[in-house]
Amino acid sequence: MILLPISAAIGSACAFFIWSLNIVTQCRFDHPWLLFLLPLAGLGIGLVYHHFGKISEGGNNLILEQIHKLGGGVPRRMAPLILFATLVTHLFGGSVGREGTAVQMGGSMASTWGRMLRLRPEQMRILLLSGVAAGFGAVFGTPLAGAVFALEVLMVGHLYYEALLPALVAASLGNFFCHAWGVKHMIYQLHEETWQVTGFSIHFDFLLLLKVALIGIAAGLAGRLFVKTEHFLRHGFKKIIPYAPAWPLLGGTMIIGLVLMLGTRSYIGLGEWSPNPHDITIATLFRGVNVDGGAWFWKLLFTAITLAAGFKGGEVTPLFFIGAALGNLLATLLGGPSDLFTALGFVALFAGASNTPLACTIMGAELFGAGHLLEMGIVCFAAYLCSSRQGIYRAQQASGSKKYRTVLRKKSFLKPSDS
């Protein structure tokens, strides 16, 4: 009874966000000159958050902090602020995603609903987790992955099972109400017939699985590079311009300079599709087209600059692009099915950068089918092990080490006679 109305509201809000995002993206395609106003648009976003945002500036990390240790709650203003700021960023060409917006809207709306009901702290924690699950599941059309993501993202190497059922219910309801408004998500199809399997059968190919592991290692290192690059750039902006709201002036100018230098607009915006057939997008990557080998790096750089400069949105869809482009490149280098390797890179990079390998494995099954669940699991966990402990969410806590070590202790494992 508590979850139904708030899940419906979050799903509807995500539907409005996706609808609005399509409109502003089409507007940017129709008016290319909008890109040159990106620095001023970013300055406006910075000033709005500086004067009206207060703690909303914390974004996804604020929600995670509130779940870990409940305090003053997530402010009501976070939902409208992040919606406005993300749409402005996309309208003028910033390279950001949409998961951050959905998660923050879900967390803000859930927190407001919990305060209205005067829930106890433990109930509020579960409701916040459910809000995150509803937002993530609705915006990507992956309810099961959304539920597991909400539980897995809190702490590296730990799942908060107490909230599993509420998170799953909220994610399913959020996705249902999002679709009820007629919103459609991009459909990814794998076309290769030589390796495709049917149903849930496992196709064991040792050489293929070895290549899959290599993709996971590469994706994990790329995720580590993304996190380090964003942190480095943020530190640089802070050092060059002490006044944080003005960071987008420099960041937006850098984006414009890179676009002019490369002579392409493939790396701005969401990156899912483009009316220009020459642009590199997620859609073209899944068509098996061998693209520029540096596409993954350029999208990584564009996204790191945009986020470090203070523009608003999320990291996930750009990470999908980066991972898909990296998988496409490795399909050429390693000799493998391009669409399968593109799909593996798609989920693996996000798994490594966010430290959520289980959620990303499930997402791979929801998006691409369960026929390659084994490959999805191997690539996501390999990426997770090769990425850094600190991912894209700074408030994510660590529970132990990622490294597997065998420790023999006499008192625990060995009898005196064995020694």
Secondary structure, 3 states (H helix, E strand, C coil): CCHHHHHHHHHHHHHHHHHHHHHHHHHHHHCHHHHHHHHHHHHHHHHHHHHHHHHHHHHHHHHHHHHHCCCCCCCCCHHHHHHHHHHHHHHCCCCCCCHHHHHHHHHHHHHHHHHHHCCCHHHHHHHHHHHHHHHHHHHHCCHHHHHHHHHHCCEECECCHHHHHHHHHHHHHHHHHHHHCCCCCCCCCCCCCCCCCCCCCCCCCHHHHHHHHHHHHHHHHHHHHHHHHHHHHHHHHHHHCCCHHHHHHHHHHHHHHHHHHHCCCCCCCCCCCCCCCCCCCHHHHCCCCCCCCCHHHHHHHHHHHHHHCCCCCCCHHHHHHHHHHHHHHHHHHHCCCHHHHHHHHHHHHHHHHHCCHHHHHHHHHHHHCHHHHHHHHHHHHHHHHHCCCCCCCCCCEECCCCCCCCCCCHHHHCCCCCC
